[in-house]
Amino acid sequence: MTAFTTTDPTTARIALSFIVEPGNAEVGRFIADHGPVDALAKLPGTSIPGTGRRPSETEVDYALKVIERERITVLTPEGDGWPSWAGKLRDTAPIILFVKGDPTLLTDGIRAGVIGARAATMYGETTTQEITADLVSRGATIVSGAAYGVDGMAHRSALAADGKTIALLAGGVDRPYPAGHDQLIHRIGQHGAVVSELPPGTQPTKWRFLSRNRLIAAASDVLVITEAGMRSGSLTTAACADALNIPVTAVPGPITSVSSAGCHRVIREGVATLVTTGEEVWEAKGE
């Protein structure tokens, strides 16, 4: 395959997104120091892990064609519309964002992250629906990860209330995941925004889900966990938000419910404020 080169900063970032895994702080510093065009040329010759190969022309051409066909907006730090919240992540900030839908949702208004268990109970789904609808009524855009359970309910509830919602994916915006949420993610792209830092055609991996969670945290002005077990990925999102000084809230559940044990943990440890309504989540964000 022919190695790809370019003098255009945006195209260089698209190419870099094929060879750089999200959240690589060394790469973030390298691009900041050298700029995307020089970084693309020099990175494969460095000792930075995971940067040994060069993107091919085939990969980049495919991405450019999908971007045009699917009307995907490409946001970069050099261009207009780059969200200020990305700067909170410093060296682990995304190097690029691909957006299917309305990119202004990433910069305008108040964004509330609503996250939780994939295997949500009826209690978790009902709580998510009620809190999400209340937050939408107050003008919040709902941020979540499009997963089964709480995430899906948060997105559906936002759309049902004629609100806006952002789905942050762990794969390309042209590869809806999970497959069972194909139609939901399509609707989000029509009435909200589907966002990824990974290029078109990219499949999600376990590591990419974990890395994606930092974007959900950073993009939120306030975060609420409506239901989560002790091993839920929501707890890593909460820890990231807490480290970024973003208000974290959690809904308690029955003391006998393992599905709420993670919520109880973050409340007990002082990471999250106990909330029971959307109004309390809204108040937690402060001014």
ZIRA-V589392 format. One record per residue. PHI is phi in radians with two decimals (NA if undefined). PSI is psi in whole degrees, 0 to 359 (none if undefined). NEAR is the number of other C-alpha atoms within 12 Angstrom. Layout:
# ZIRA-V589392
PHI	PSI	NEAR
PHI	PSI	NEAR
This chain:
# ZIRA-V589392
NA	143	11
-1.40	130	13
-1.20	144	20
-1.64	137	28
-2.34	156	27
-2.82	160	23
-1.92	2	17
-1.65	123	19
-1.02	319	28
-1.17	315	29
-1.12	325	32
-1.10	320	35
-1.19	323	45
-1.05	315	42
-1.11	318	41
-1.09	328	48
-1.14	342	44
-1.40	336	38
-1.97	355	33
-2.05	125	37
-1.32	146	35
-1.01	145	39
1.40	13	31
-1.39	106	28
-1.13	322	23
-1.08	318	25
-1.16	318	37
-1.00	316	32
-1.17	321	23
-1.11	316	29
-1.16	320	33
-1.09	323	24
-1.35	322	16
-1.87	344	17
1.46	155	27
-1.13	324	34
-1.16	310	26
-1.19	325	23
-1.08	320	35
-1.06	321	40
-1.33	327	29
-1.70	333	25
-0.96	314	33
-1.05	343	24
-1.66	3	16
-1.64	176	18
-1.68	9	14
-1.18	124	22
-0.99	140	17
1.42	12	23
-2.17	26	27
-1.36	343	19
-1.94	160	25
-1.78	143	30
-1.17	148	33
-1.61	159	24
-1.07	324	21
-1.05	314	18
-1.07	310	27
-1.19	319	32
-1.07	319	24
-1.05	313	23
-1.07	315	34
-1.10	323	27
-1.19	318	18
-1.15	318	25
-0.99	316	27
-1.23	314	17
-1.14	318	14
-1.58	1	25
0.98	48	23
-1.49	132	30
-1.51	134	35
-1.88	120	40
-1.89	137	35
-2.38	159	32
-1.05	336	26
-1.44	343	22
-1.82	181	17
-1.31	151	15
1.48	4	24
-1.21	125	28
-1.22	134	31
-1.14	332	23
-1.11	338	29
-1.08	329	31
-1.14	339	20
-1.07	333	25
-1.48	355	32
0.91	238	23
-1.18	341	21
-1.71	13	30
-1.10	152	36
-1.08	146	46
-1.53	347	50
-2.89	156	40
-2.33	133	43
-1.84	128	47
-2.21	125	40
-1.89	109	43
2.17	216	31
-1.65	106	29
-1.22	341	33
-1.20	342	27
-1.13	339	35
-1.37	346	42
-2.14	337	24
-1.74	148	21
1.24	193	20
-1.75	134	31
-2.01	128	41
-2.00	122	51
-1.44	127	54
-2.13	113	63
-2.41	169	54
2.88	201	49
-1.16	142	41
-1.25	318	30
-1.59	65	24
-1.24	145	33
-1.50	175	26
-1.04	321	19
-1.04	314	25
-1.13	319	40
-1.18	318	34
-1.13	316	24
-1.08	317	35
-1.06	315	44
-1.06	314	35
-1.18	316	30
-1.19	319	43
-1.10	314	52
-1.05	320	35
-1.14	316	31
-1.13	321	40
-1.10	320	37
-1.11	339	24
-1.64	3	25
1.68	8	25
-1.36	144	37
-1.59	132	46
-1.59	127	56
-1.91	131	53
-2.78	187	56
-1.96	9	51
1.18	12	50
-1.33	172	38
-1.16	166	28
1.41	230	36
-1.05	315	43
-0.98	309	46
-1.06	318	43
-1.12	321	44
-1.08	314	52
-1.11	312	50
-1.10	320	41
-1.17	322	35
-1.11	315	42
-1.16	321	33
-1.12	331	23
-1.59	14	27
1.03	32	24
-1.74	182	31
-1.86	148	44
-2.56	148	54
-2.05	128	52
-1.88	118	59
-1.70	118	51
-1.75	160	48
-1.77	13	42
-2.51	187	38
-1.12	150	36
-1.19	346	43
-1.61	2	37
-2.16	77	29
-0.95	133	34
-2.55	135	32
-1.27	160	27
-1.02	326	17
-1.16	347	16
-1.87	21	25
-0.93	308	21
-1.20	322	19
-1.09	314	35
-1.14	324	39
-1.08	316	30
-1.13	322	28
-1.09	320	43
-1.11	332	36
-1.45	324	24
-2.05	5	29
-2.69	232	34
-2.63	133	41
-1.86	125	50
-2.28	143	48
-2.65	153	49
-1.66	359	47
-1.74	147	42
-1.28	162	48
-0.93	142	41
1.60	351	28
-1.41	134	28
-1.57	147	24
-1.27	153	31
-2.35	168	19
-0.98	314	13
-1.10	322	18
-1.19	328	28
-1.11	314	33
-1.11	320	30
-1.21	323	36
-1.03	328	40
-1.05	331	43
-1.17	331	44
-1.26	320	47
-1.04	317	49
-1.10	308	45
-1.15	326	43
-1.33	347	47
-1.65	138	49
-1.45	338	40
-2.70	148	43
-2.17	137	56
-2.26	131	59
-1.78	115	61
-1.55	336	57
-2.92	132	51
-2.81	137	44
-1.44	180	34
-1.18	336	21
-1.87	14	21
-1.18	141	33
-1.12	343	35
-1.06	332	47
-1.23	328	40
-1.23	325	31
-1.14	318	43
-1.10	318	46
-1.11	321	33
-1.15	315	32
-1.07	318	35
-1.07	318	29
-1.14	333	19
-1.61	6	28
1.09	34	23
-1.68	129	34
-1.01	130	39
-2.00	134	47
-2.25	160	50
-2.61	146	47
-1.68	126	43
-1.29	158	34
-2.27	187	31
-1.01	140	17
-1.16	344	15
-1.58	356	11
-1.60	116	21
-1.17	339	24
-1.25	344	34
-1.94	3	35
-1.08	326	30
-1.19	321	37
-1.08	315	44
-1.08	324	33
-1.14	310	33
-1.19	331	34
-1.21	313	28
-1.09	323	17
-1.44	357	18
1.44	8	18
-1.29	323	31
-2.15	150	38
-1.59	136	34
-1.21	129	30
-2.37	156	30
-2.29	354	29
-2.46	164	28
-1.12	325	37
-1.04	318	25
-1.20	325	26
-1.11	315	38
-1.05	317	37
-1.15	328	24
-1.17	337	26
-1.23	341	28
1.27	197	15
-1.56	none	9
